[in-house]
């Protein structure tokens, strides 16, 4: 089975460095939703090398700069799903950069829990 994140010639890469790249999410939960993806194929955040983590952090910052200019969000969620039990559906590590906007949900407390109505209610 081929990995869609390893076949980069079919992706519209926005920013990259030696170890990772970024794309806009094909199924965004909010306008500007981006993914940071390591070039090496592995599943879990916990399997990333220190160098890969540094490259990912560098691209998260570049995504923020790009999104600030293009969409002017009021905040961000940065998230990673690790394994099927946590909702990972593509078994190649990817980090979500989700811009947030005032009013995108009635009550933003609880972060991503309230981004979509079908998510679990926040009780904190």
C-alpha positions as CSV (number, residue, x, y, z in Angstrom):
1,X,0.0,0.0,0.0
2,X,1.4,3.4,-1.0
3,X,1.5,6.3,1.4
4,X,0.0,9.6,0.1
5,X,2.5,11.6,2.1
6,X,5.5,9.8,0.6
7,X,4.3,10.5,-3.0
8,X,5.1,14.2,-2.8
9,X,5.0,14.7,-6.6
10,X,1.2,14.7,-6.3
11,X,1.1,17.2,-3.4
12,X,1.0,21.0,-3.5
13,X,3.9,21.6,-1.2
14,X,3.9,25.2,0.3
15,X,7.1,25.3,2.4
16,X,9.8,22.7,2.9
17,X,13.2,22.1,4.4
18,X,15.6,19.2,4.2
19,X,13.6,16.9,6.5
20,X,9.9,18.0,6.3
21,X,7.3,19.9,4.2
22,X,3.9,21.5,4.5
23,X,0.7,21.3,2.6
24,X,-2.9,22.6,3.1
25,X,-5.1,19.9,4.6
26,X,-7.3,18.3,1.9
27,X,-10.2,18.2,4.4
28,X,-9.7,21.3,6.6
29,X,-11.5,21.8,9.8
30,X,-11.0,25.6,9.5
31,X,-9.8,27.9,6.8
32,X,-6.1,27.7,6.4
33,X,-5.7,24.3,8.1
34,X,-2.2,23.0,7.2
35,X,-0.1,19.9,7.8
36,X,3.6,19.6,8.6
37,X,4.9,16.2,7.4
38,X,8.4,14.7,7.7
39,X,9.9,13.4,4.5
40,X,10.9,10.1,6.1
41,X,8.1,7.6,6.4
42,X,7.3,6.7,10.0
43,X,4.0,6.7,12.0
44,X,4.5,8.2,15.4
45,X,5.7,11.5,16.7
46,X,7.7,9.5,19.3
47,X,9.8,8.0,16.5
48,X,11.0,11.3,15.1
49,X,14.6,12.2,15.5
50,X,15.7,15.3,17.2
51,X,16.7,16.8,13.8
52,X,13.2,15.9,12.4
53,X,11.5,17.5,15.4
54,X,13.6,20.7,14.9
55,X,12.7,20.8,11.2
56,X,9.0,20.3,12.1
57,X,9.2,23.2,14.6
58,X,10.8,25.4,12.0
59,X,8.0,24.7,9.6
60,X,5.3,25.2,12.2
61,X,6.7,28.7,12.7
62,X,6.8,29.3,8.9
63,X,3.2,28.0,8.6
64,X,2.2,30.5,11.3
65,X,3.9,33.4,9.4
66,X,2.2,32.3,6.1
67,X,-1.2,31.9,7.8
68,X,-0.9,35.2,9.7
69,X,-0.4,37.0,6.4
70,X,-3.0,35.1,4.3
71,X,-5.8,34.6,6.9
72,X,-5.1,36.7,9.9
73,X,-6.4,34.1,12.5
74,X,-7.0,35.0,16.1
75,X,-5.3,31.9,17.4
76,X,-4.1,28.4,16.6
77,X,-4.4,24.8,17.6
78,X,-1.4,22.5,16.9
79,X,-2.2,18.8,17.1
80,X,-1.0,15.4,16.3
81,X,-2.9,12.1,16.4
82,X,-0.8,9.1,17.3
83,X,-2.2,5.6,16.4
84,X,-5.7,4.6,15.4
85,X,-7.0,4.9,19.0
86,X,-6.2,8.6,18.9
87,X,-7.7,9.1,15.5
88,X,-4.7,8.7,13.2
89,X,-5.9,7.6,9.8
90,X,-2.8,8.1,7.6
91,X,0.0,6.2,9.2
92,X,2.7,8.7,8.3
93,X,3.4,11.3,11.0
94,X,1.7,14.7,10.3
95,X,1.1,17.7,12.6
96,X,-2.0,19.8,12.2
97,X,-1.8,23.6,12.3
98,X,-5.4,24.8,12.7
99,X,-6.0,28.5,12.5
100,X,-8.8,29.7,14.9
101,X,-11.0,32.6,14.5
102,X,-13.1,34.6,17.0
103,X,-16.7,33.2,16.7
104,X,-15.7,30.0,14.9
105,X,-17.4,28.3,17.8
106,X,-19.6,29.7,20.5
107,X,-17.3,28.9,23.4
108,X,-13.7,28.1,22.5
109,X,-12.8,26.8,26.0
110,X,-11.4,23.3,25.6
111,X,-9.6,24.1,22.3
112,X,-10.1,21.5,19.6
113,X,-12.8,19.7,21.6
114,X,-15.2,22.6,20.6
115,X,-14.0,23.1,17.0
116,X,-16.6,20.8,15.6
117,X,-20.0,20.1,17.2
118,X,-19.6,16.3,17.0
119,X,-16.6,16.4,19.2
120,X,-16.8,15.5,22.9
121,X,-18.1,18.4,25.1
122,X,-15.4,20.0,27.3
123,X,-16.0,19.8,31.0
124,X,-13.0,21.7,32.3
